[in-house]
Amino acid sequence: MDVYTDTIRNMAAADKLLLVERIWDDLAAEEAPLPLPNWAVAEAARRRDELLADPELGLTHKEVWKRIGDSRNG
Protein backbone atom coordinates (compact mmCIF):
# COMPACT_ATOMS: atom_id res chain seq x y z
CA MET A 1 0.00 0.00 0.00
CA ASP A 2 1.14 3.55 -0.56
CA VAL A 3 1.72 6.12 2.16
CA TYR A 4 -1.43 8.09 1.30
CA THR A 5 -3.70 5.06 1.61
CA ASP A 6 -2.08 4.04 4.88
CA THR A 7 -2.48 7.57 6.22
CA ILE A 8 -6.17 7.65 5.28
CA ARG A 9 -6.80 4.25 6.84
CA ASN A 10 -5.30 5.48 10.11
CA MET A 11 -7.46 8.62 10.27
CA ALA A 12 -10.41 8.94 12.63
CA ALA A 13 -13.81 8.60 10.99
CA ALA A 14 -14.61 12.30 11.55
CA ASP A 15 -11.36 13.30 9.81
CA LYS A 16 -12.12 10.98 6.89
CA LEU A 17 -15.53 12.59 6.49
CA LEU A 18 -13.96 16.04 6.53
CA LEU A 19 -11.49 14.93 3.84
CA VAL A 20 -14.33 13.59 1.67
CA GLU A 21 -16.23 16.85 2.15
CA ARG A 22 -13.22 18.89 1.04
CA ILE A 23 -12.66 16.66 -1.99
CA TRP A 24 -16.36 16.90 -2.90
CA ASP A 25 -16.28 20.71 -2.60
CA ASP A 26 -13.17 20.83 -4.77
CA LEU A 27 -14.81 18.67 -7.44
CA ALA A 28 -17.95 20.83 -7.34
CA ALA A 29 -15.86 23.93 -8.00
CA GLU A 30 -14.60 22.50 -11.31
CA GLU A 31 -16.02 24.31 -14.32
CA ALA A 32 -15.74 21.37 -16.69
CA PRO A 33 -18.18 18.51 -16.26
CA LEU A 34 -16.78 15.37 -14.71
CA PRO A 35 -16.43 12.49 -17.16
CA LEU A 36 -18.79 9.61 -16.50
CA PRO A 37 -17.87 6.04 -17.36
CA ASN A 38 -20.05 4.47 -20.05
CA TRP A 39 -21.49 1.96 -17.57
CA ALA A 40 -22.80 4.81 -15.37
CA VAL A 41 -24.49 6.54 -18.30
CA ALA A 42 -26.04 3.23 -19.42
CA GLU A 43 -27.29 2.47 -15.88
CA ALA A 44 -28.83 5.93 -15.53
CA ALA A 45 -30.60 5.50 -18.89
CA ARG A 46 -31.83 2.04 -17.88
CA ARG A 47 -33.26 3.37 -14.60
CA ARG A 48 -34.88 6.34 -16.37
CA ASP A 49 -36.51 4.03 -18.92
CA GLU A 50 -37.69 1.68 -16.18
CA LEU A 51 -39.29 4.56 -14.26
CA LEU A 52 -40.92 5.99 -17.39
CA ALA A 53 -42.38 2.57 -18.16
CA ASP A 54 -43.74 2.16 -14.62
CA PRO A 55 -44.01 5.42 -12.62
CA GLU A 56 -45.24 3.44 -9.60
CA LEU A 57 -41.63 2.35 -9.05
CA GLY A 58 -40.74 5.86 -7.92
CA LEU A 59 -41.20 7.42 -4.50
CA THR A 60 -42.45 10.87 -3.58
CA HIS A 61 -40.20 13.25 -1.65
CA LYS A 62 -42.36 12.60 1.40
CA GLU A 63 -41.88 8.83 1.08
CA VAL A 64 -38.13 9.20 0.67
CA TRP A 65 -37.78 11.39 3.76
CA LYS A 66 -39.97 9.00 5.75
CA ARG A 67 -37.70 6.09 4.78
CA ILE A 68 -34.65 8.12 5.81
CA GLY A 69 -36.26 9.01 9.12
CA ASP A 70 -37.32 5.42 9.73
CA SER A 71 -33.81 4.13 9.02
CA ARG A 72 -32.32 6.59 11.53
CA ASN A 73 -34.79 5.60 14.22
CA GLY A 74 -33.91 1.94 13.94
C-alpha positions as CSV (number, residue, x, y, z in Angstrom):
1,M,0.0,0.0,0.0
2,D,1.1,3.6,-0.6
3,V,1.7,6.1,2.2
4,Y,-1.4,8.1,1.3
5,T,-3.7,5.1,1.6
6,D,-2.1,4.0,4.9
7,T,-2.5,7.6,6.2
8,I,-6.2,7.7,5.3
9,R,-6.8,4.2,6.8
10,N,-5.3,5.5,10.1
11,M,-7.5,8.6,10.3
12,A,-10.4,8.9,12.6
13,A,-13.8,8.6,11.0
14,A,-14.6,12.3,11.5
15,D,-11.4,13.3,9.8
16,K,-12.1,11.0,6.9
17,L,-15.5,12.6,6.5
18,L,-14.0,16.0,6.5
19,L,-11.5,14.9,3.8
20,V,-14.3,13.6,1.7
21,E,-16.2,16.9,2.1
22,R,-13.2,18.9,1.0
23,I,-12.7,16.7,-2.0
24,W,-16.4,16.9,-2.9
25,D,-16.3,20.7,-2.6
26,D,-13.2,20.8,-4.8
27,L,-14.8,18.7,-7.4
28,A,-18.0,20.8,-7.3
29,A,-15.9,23.9,-8.0
30,E,-14.6,22.5,-11.3
31,E,-16.0,24.3,-14.3
32,A,-15.7,21.4,-16.7
33,P,-18.2,18.5,-16.3
34,L,-16.8,15.4,-14.7
35,P,-16.4,12.5,-17.2
36,L,-18.8,9.6,-16.5
37,P,-17.9,6.0,-17.4
38,N,-20.0,4.5,-20.0
39,W,-21.5,2.0,-17.6
40,A,-22.8,4.8,-15.4
41,V,-24.5,6.5,-18.3
42,A,-26.0,3.2,-19.4
43,E,-27.3,2.5,-15.9
44,A,-28.8,5.9,-15.5
45,A,-30.6,5.5,-18.9
46,R,-31.8,2.0,-17.9
47,R,-33.3,3.4,-14.6
48,R,-34.9,6.3,-16.4
49,D,-36.5,4.0,-18.9
50,E,-37.7,1.7,-16.2
51,L,-39.3,4.6,-14.3
52,L,-40.9,6.0,-17.4
53,A,-42.4,2.6,-18.2
54,D,-43.7,2.2,-14.6
55,P,-44.0,5.4,-12.6
56,E,-45.2,3.4,-9.6
57,L,-41.6,2.3,-9.1
58,G,-40.7,5.9,-7.9
59,L,-41.2,7.4,-4.5
60,T,-42.5,10.9,-3.6
61,H,-40.2,13.3,-1.6
62,K,-42.4,12.6,1.4
63,E,-41.9,8.8,1.1
64,V,-38.1,9.2,0.7
65,W,-37.8,11.4,3.8
66,K,-40.0,9.0,5.8
67,R,-37.7,6.1,4.8
68,I,-34.7,8.1,5.8
69,G,-36.3,9.0,9.1
70,D,-37.3,5.4,9.7
71,S,-33.8,4.1,9.0
72,R,-32.3,6.6,11.5
73,N,-34.8,5.6,14.2
74,G,-33.9,1.9,13.9
